[in-house]
């Protein structure tokens, strides 16, 4: 890229701009941007290509374009001021970053940043204030901080107790807003403070409830559970987002025989269940967290899942489980689990032992009388029913 710019000069701009916007490798796109910047402030077409790159889909590429524009100095200020009026969040945020990086900032740039304090996006407003204060502007960090605040701000009444953990604990506060089915299944467009739109990935009904998973372009999944409260009226019971490394599997609905205890002689009933599996990835391992709920009268009640590794009594001294659980499979009246055994004395961390443990769960509804409520209360749990060690077929 650098050689092409050196040999062809301004004639290389179209090819450099094409590579900067289309190459699959960030380092190559960044090299093309550096070559464009090296052509200097006297090439409006090169500056235009750098401005376009502020809206690239890669943080690293946007940062490189911003840095190249900052190095061009006052010659890049007019197009950067124009970029502050773009409809694209990225272009405005990284234009602020570029202006903030110009040494001896000219008055017109400072005036434009003051106007940006009224931008519709809090992200741009925050970055502009940092630039005016003389602080280093990192647009990607500002966006990340904003998204973390939105997801984790426990002081915001709109988001308090709306996540999966609070729903499992029975403390979730339902969303006060009423939604239509069309709103639930519609794509969510990006607003001024969000990077990507989301598209509906799964929609699974169970009774008067609906579980949905939306997926965004950057890999973040959003799980929500809704309850129908009227004709085309739904209330959102909770919403939970994943990190980009994890994702929600398709929600599963299954029926199972249930043993009811605590009221004299045990009896058996059949109930309907919803599983919301979260696929986690960490280091060189992965596992699935199953979150099971029973459709109990007019509500979804959490079902506590026993630790199969401990409850199965199949592990011997010195043995542990390799890479968590990926072997659970919940279908109608067929609740299976499985995990590979890892002997601690293995020479390498990735050496799985010669055995797997396979088994089945059963569901128990434990009834007890609550004197305060003056009523019977149910505790739902999934416990190990059968388990056995089997030699792996590859050993």
Secondary structure, DSSP 4 states (H G I P E B T S, - for coil): -HHHHHHHGGGGHHHHHHHHHH-S-HHHHHHHHHHHHHT-TT-HHHHHHHHHHTT-S-HHHHHHHHHHHHHHGGGGHHHHHHHTT-S-HHHHHHHHHHHHTSSS--HHHHHHHHHHTT-S-HHHHHHHHHHHTTPPP-HHHHHHHHHHHHHH-TT-TTTTT-SHHHHHHT-PPPPSSEE-HHHHHS-B---TT-S--EEEEEEEEETTEEEEEEEETTS-EEEEEEEEEETTEEEEEEEEE--TT-EEPPPEEEEEEEEEESSSS-EEEEEEEEE--EEEEETTEEEEE--EEEEETTEEEEEEEP-HHHHT--PPTTEEESSS----EEETTEEEEEEEEEETT-SSTT---SEEEEEEEEEEEEEEEETTTTEEEEEEEEEEEEEEEEE-TT-
